């Protein structure tokens, strides 16, 4: 039974991932304000503290990461800066620090998003950081020659979120189905890959 730290475990996707993985593993749930531990993903020091307190583990998963939506004309410097600090550098720093805490042969899984490859109008800051994360994962895997693995999961719009926003569910995926891609990242042997959730779960 592996020990898995899941950051963002109070969120829609994160809670579904935790629920799925804790059936066969020991899961440490981490969120910004609640859980077994808390963390501010925008603070490198907070990430350091979290992993020191949580202790050695076999896998680290991050489903968190704040980013903003705006058009190129409307997005402020702060919109880009927040997206970079939290979703991009937050997960990059998590991966860098987790290297010292994950057991040999373990894995790190971060979250990008469909907008990296299929952007929509008004998504410039988020599409940018998602694409940056995918490039980071591919390059970082080449440096991890000690057997450690790193991958990214790329979710599509989650059904529950669409319903809360009054949007149609067609073309979305439930959080429970989305969680299957994260499970594959933990149990598989792939590294440097971006896992499209549509390859693992059923779309509504």
N, C-alpha and C positions, 0 to 999 in steps of 0.2 A: 504493500500500500504506500503510494507516494504522498509526500507532503506538498501541497500546492497553495501558493499565495495568490489570491485573486484581488486585484485592485479595481475598484469600481463595482464591488459586489452588491451594492445597494441599488444599482441602476437596473434598468429594464433588461438589458443584455447580460450584465454581470451577475444578477441574481439567478438568471436562468442557467448560466454557465456553472455557477456554484452549486445549484441544485442538481445538475446533471453529474458533475464530477464527484460530489461528495458521496454518491452511491458506492463508489469503489476506491475513493482516496480520502485522505485527511485534507480538508479545505480550511484555509485561514481566510476569512472574509475581511476585506479592507475597504474603507470608503473615506470620504472627506470628513464626515462628521460622526459616523457610527460604524459599528462592526467590532470584530475581534481587535483590530488596530485601526488607527486613522492615519491619513497622510494628505499633505498638500502637494499635488503633483507638480505644481509650479515652483516648488522649493527643493533644491538639491539636498539641502541639509535635512529637510523633512523625510525625504526618501532614504537617506542614510540612516536616520533614526529608526524608521520603520523596519528596515531590513536587519538592523542590529537587534532590535527587540524581538522580531519574529523568529530569528535564528536561522540556521541552515535549512534549506528546502531543496526539493527536487525540480520544481517548476514554478515559474512566475508568469502570471497572465495579467495583462492590463486591458480593461475594457473602458477605461476612463480617458478623459482628455478634452478640456474645454476648447472650443473653437467657435468662431463667429461667422455669420453669413452677411454678405453685402456685395454690391456690384463694385467693379473696379473704380467707378466714379464716386460711389457713396462711402466706400470703406475708409475709415480713418486710420491714422498711424496706430492708434490703440487697438483697433480691430485686428490688424496684422500682428502687432506685438503680443497681444494676449494669446492669439492662436499659436504663435511660435513658441511662447514661453510655456504654455500648458500642454497642448496636444503634441507638438513636435518635440521640443527640448525636454519636456516632462518625461516622455516615453524614451527618448534617447538616453537621458540621464539614468532612468530606471534600468535600462538594459546594461549600461556601463557599470553601474553599482552592483546590480544583481549578479554579474559575472563572479563576484567574490563570494557570493552566498549560495549559489546553485551548485548542487553536487555534480561530480563528473558524469557526463552523459545526459545531464538534465537539459531543460529548455526554457527559453524566454519567448513569450508570445505577446505581441503588441497589436493595437487596433488601428487600421487606416479607414478606408471607406470607399464606396463606389465612385465618389466624386473625383478621385485621383485619375480615373480612366474614363469616366463618363460624366463630365461636369455639366452643371446646369447654370442658367443665368442667375446671378446674385449669389454665387458661392465661392468667389475668388479666394478669400482667406483660407477657407476650409479645404478647398481643392488643392491649394498650394501645399499646405502642411501634410495632407494625405499623400501626395505624390513624393514629398520629401522623405516621409517615413518609409515608403516602399523602396526608394533608392537606398536608404540607410540599411534596411534589413538585408538587401541583396549584397551590399558591400561588406557589412559587418560579418556576415556568415563566412566570407572568404578569409577573414582574420581569425576566426574561431577554429583553430586547428587542434584543439585539445579534446574534441568530441562533443563540446557543447553545441547546442542548436539554437537558432533564432528564426522566427517566422512572424508573419503578420496575417491577421484575418481581416478581410474586407467585407463588412456587412452591407446589406442593402437596407431600404427603409423598413423599420420594424412595424409589424401590423398594429400593435397596441398604441404606438406613437401616432401612427396615421389616424387611427380611430379617435384618439384624444383631440387631434387637430381638425376633426371633421372631414378627413380625406378618405377617398375610397381605398379599400383594402387590396384591391386587385394589383398584383405585381409586387406586393410586400411579402415579408417573411416573419413568422412568429419568432419571439425570442427563444422559445424552446427549440425550434428548428435551427436557428442561428447558432445555438450553443454547440451543435454537432461539429462545426468547423473547428471550434476551440478544442474540443475533445480529440479531434483528429490530429491537431498540432501537438498535443501532449503525448498521445499514444503512438504516433507515427515516427518515422525516421528522417523526415524531410527537414531541410534547413535552407535558409535564404529564399523561402517561397512566400508568395502572397496568396493566401487561400481565399478564393471567392466563395462566399457562403452558398451560392447557388449550386456549387458542385457537391454539396454535402446535405443540404436540406431542401424541403419542398416549398416552392413559391405559391402564395395564395392565388 
